[in-house]
Amino acid sequence: GAVVSQHPSRVICKSGTSVKIECRSLDFQATTMFWYRQFPKQSLMLMATSNEGSKATYEQGVEKDKFLINHASLTLSTLTVTSAHPEDSSFYICSARFSGRWRERSYEQYFGPGTRLTVT
Amino acid sequence: GQNIDQPTEMTATEGAIVQINCTYQTSGFNGLFWYQQHAGEAPTFLSYNVLDGLEEKGRFSSFLSRSKGYSYLLLKELQMKDSASYLCAVRDPAHSNYQLIWGAGTKLIIKP
């Protein structure tokens, strides 16, 4: 159990276009999903925290108008990179946390496989 | 402020034992996690410590001392597939939504 999927796994887009990345919890409900970005040889950088049915909370320095997050259901959150530029090329990873207390480890985050974005 | 320190890189020999240390300074504490991340892949959960002491899980063990703000991940009988980055993360109740504070990761290189 506790499987999180991401789609697409890799995407190449032209500068100025928008890209949508989907994050799904396949076998559990996730009240909260996290979006991370990771540049080569660097650690995870939290971009935003997404709660189902409410606006996402963005970390300092992350442009909310550029990185649009929608968490419309307990199993799906989407990240849209708008007007992408080459500097947005990175590895984007989502994670999901169990909702409710019925799971022993509801504090634990389960990661999706990541999306490699390349902007040309 | 919030700070998590771990060595940048370590090298060990196949079949040996290696200990990866992590020290943290956070305003609060509600659990420490270790994750493994292979290059180009997402992190996978290894262990969770919230009380002092050692948690053993197969070849991997994790230790926590809350008074010292210190944890280590111990890997025994090293295999080549253990070559990866190991991330230490702390949950601070001051952050909502069970957000984790992440260390920069330790790159472990296993040599034959």
Interface residues (C-beta under 8 A of the other chain):
Chain A: T32 F34 Q42 S43 L44 L46 T49 N51 T57 F91 I93 R97 R105 Y107 E108 Q109 Y110 F111 G112 P113 G114 R116
Chain B: N30 G31 F33 Y35 G40 E41 A42 P43 T44 F45 Y48 L87 R91 S96 N97 Y98 Q99 L100 W102 G103 A104 G105
